Each structure stands twice: as structure tokens, then as C-alpha cells.
């Protein structure tokens, strides 16, 4: 500030002003602990306010402002405040944006590979130019923005959400009937999961919409050109949302309606509607191909009715020979050929309090693979497994090794159902991934092999400069107790590792007919 009196007045104002809302949902600041701290932070806040309200005097961090008499220490504190301010949360919105966090979308519903007629995924939109006047450029896109802004309860959250969207903090957007879903990067490293729900139209509404579109050929041409005629939107169907029709939900702790992350997603959705009005129609419940097919059928029906009105109606009745002719049922058609591989199951959108969509996706994928095996091979590959073996198979099919929260929950649930511990399940999963059913049998069921391959293994190991392994049943254990070979019923050698003297064996490497080859992945002979 230019005078000490102004600094003192702002200090009093900062101490009595309520703290603004922050990302974590807690208060941003209270009364300062000491007068010196209050004066220093007030100087920084006053400088921030001056920069926001007087764009001509804003300078890059480290530069001086014309007419300012602040000390170098105060200038450095002001510079740090401007650099660390959360975009969209403070009064200063012209700071240099920090790089986005490294966290990206998890393997989820945001995958474009799962798209179909009723699911479309759009890549993250680029950041907007700061001098852009509005987010939407079409009348229907602006109608979407108006529904958001007129139904919002807090204009400040809208402004912060608009700033988030302008900086490109909204990741890939997935659109399904009645739902828009995306991950929005906030101030924390992990992005927030945001969804905006919109009521879908019923069959009666769609019939009225299609009749109105088929009445005028220009409507169909406009839709194909990615345009939405006003006359089509005013056909008596609530196609565009109203102020209270958008239902946002975000994983952040903010209970605002909407929070800044949901507002950012809504602003970016308006840009999608600008490019393709079929996105709005998909949100209302129907995909582009289904709508175009419906319009084609209506045009064909209208053309047929017009042709019938020009021709004389046929005489009523049925020929006698047609009635008395004996009719047999046609033969059944030949079965269709089996597909080359199982198809991707439908996507299950997540809902608060509902089942885990990733777990449902895994079960559906497993069911599709089993059905494909029964169709092509005539047998169920899982039918002969025990409950424990099937639990291990399901856990092994999930990516990862129990490090994520979802995988840990799956391991805990399967282990509890089988009467085992999660550690037992993790060890069994490692054995399953090593050798399937036989690998699990080698882990849990020692047996006495006949003379032959087992007896020849020790001389082969000695010839490869390994020490003399101790035999026990189908096990050969290193003298130091850190490596072990186990012979399976399939004639393969399975390598295991343990901490020396701990007798805590875990499967390692790839099974091999040669005992020396099975130990190759554990290290060279000299390392043993």
C-alpha cells in the first residue's frame, strides 16, 4: 500500500472478514496470531486486490509496481502469494498456472474403447483463450449455460468453475443417457470424479420429437449438419434443460450446488453441445443412429401412405386356395458361427450407494469369456474348479497385486468367503499366475514323485555349479534356505523364493522342464 494508514485499515478488515470456502471444505483463515503476522498477510492481500482490480498495474512476479513504496521483503511475500493462489478461488485470477498434477484417469468408464451407440467419450478439450467472451457460441449451447447459471446457488463457485474449465482442468468427458461423467483436476493431486445427471425423455416425448423432425425436411438436414433449429426445440418436448434440471454430484467435500468442479464440467459440456447437438439428444436418452433410423422409418411410412392414397384400395378378402393350402413350418436356420473372441460387456455407470461398476465389469467380462468357451469348445472351463480355486482365479484375473483400494476390497471379500486370509489369497494368486490350476496345486499339495525326473534334477544342478539341494518329497531346497524347486504333476519345475530361514515361500519365475532353466530367473549360479 502507498500509506501506512491504508495498511492498518486493511489489517482490521482482514481480521473481521469471514474466511472464504476452500477445496477441503474448511475455513481459509481466522484471526491472525500476532499483529505482525496480520500486517504482513494484509499487505499481501491488499496487493492481490490491487492487481485484480487494476489490470494496468499488474506486473510479472519479481517486478515492481509504479508508485509503490513497499520493501523488498513485502514485494517477495506478495509475489509468493500471487504464485500460490488457487486458480479461481481468490480474487487474483491472472497468475501463472501451475502444471496439472500427474494423476490421470484410472482404468474406468472414461475409456473410449468401450464406446457404443449409447456411450460416447470425448477427449479433454483444449484450454480457452482468456479473451473469449462466452463459453458457448450456439443458441442451444448458451441455453445449457443459462440453465446452469440460473439454477446455481453461489455465483462465486460458478466463477471458479468457469476458470477451471477455461484452463483445461476437465479431463475426458463420457456421455451416456441421462449422465455426463468426467474427472476434474483441482488443487489436490488426485482428480475429483464429477457427474451431472439429466432426466431422459419417455417414449411419448420421443414420438412427438421425431414427428416434428419428420414434418419438415429442413429439420433432418439441419441435424445432419450438426445444427439444432429453434422450431425443432420448440416442438412441445423439453429438450433443453431448465434452471433446476441439472443434478450435479462431485466426490469433493463441497456441498455447494453446484461445486466448482461440477460447474467446470457443465461449462465444458456446453462446448460439446456446440459441436454436436446429438450429444444433447444422447443425454436425453437416444443415440444418433437410433434417431436417424426412426426418422427414416417415419419418412418411409409417410411415403407409403401417400402412395396408397393415390391408388385404389384392394378388395377385401382372402383367396380360397390360400386358406385351404397346407402350410408347413420352415426349417430352422443354421446356427450363426461363433465369434472370434468374447465381446466387451456393456458399461455400468456408477451411482452413489450402488455396486462397484469395476467389479460388475469384471464379473460380466468373466461370464462372457466362459460363455464363449462353452460355445466354441462345448465345455465350461470353470465347472470343475473348487470354490477356493475359482476365488483364486477371479482374483488373479484382476489387474494389479492388491495395491489399490478396490483390489484390496476384492481380495478381502474373496478370502473371507473362502475361509482364508488375504495373505493366503495373494500367495495363491501368484501361484495361479505362475501355472494356473497346476501352479496352485504345486503351492498347496506336496506329493511323492516317482524315480526318474526328480532323481536326475540334483546331478543337473550340480553340473551347472549349483550347490547340493536338499530333497523333501517333490521339493528341492537350497542349503541357505532362500530358493526352492518344486516338481509338478505336469513334469515342470516351479521356482520359489523365501527370506533365508523364514520358510515363507512365494512362487517366482516361469515353470520349465529343466530345473536349471527354472532357476534362471532367480539369478546366476554364482549368486547362489
WOWOVEN-V794111 format. One record per run of one state. SS is the DSSP state (h for helix, s for strand, l for the rest). FROM is the first residue (numbers start at 0). TO is the last residue. If there is no record, write none. Layout:
BEGIN
SS & FROM & TO
SS & FROM & TO
END
This chain:
BEGIN
l & 0 & 2
h & 3 & 15
l & 16 & 19
s & 20 & 20
l & 21 & 25
s & 26 & 26
l & 27 & 33
h & 34 & 52
l & 53 & 53
h & 54 & 56
l & 57 & 70
h & 71 & 83
l & 84 & 110
h & 111 & 113
l & 114 & 114
s & 115 & 115
l & 116 & 117
s & 118 & 121
l & 122 & 137
h & 138 & 150
l & 151 & 153
h & 154 & 165
l & 166 & 168
s & 169 & 175
l & 176 & 177
s & 178 & 183
l & 184 & 190
s & 191 & 196
l & 197 & 201
h & 202 & 214
l & 215 & 215
h & 216 & 223
l & 224 & 228
h & 229 & 232
l & 233 & 245
s & 246 & 249
l & 250 & 258
h & 259 & 274
l & 275 & 276
h & 277 & 282
l & 283 & 286
h & 287 & 309
l & 310 & 318
h & 319 & 323
l & 324 & 355
h & 356 & 376
l & 377 & 385
h & 386 & 396
l & 397 & 403
h & 404 & 417
l & 418 & 420
h & 421 & 443
l & 444 & 451
h & 452 & 462
l & 463 & 468
s & 469 & 471
l & 472 & 473
s & 474 & 476
l & 477 & 481
s & 482 & 486
l & 487 & 491
s & 492 & 496
l & 497 & 504
s & 505 & 511
l & 512 & 513
h & 514 & 517
l & 518 & 518
h & 519 & 521
l & 522 & 523
h & 524 & 526
l & 527 & 527
END
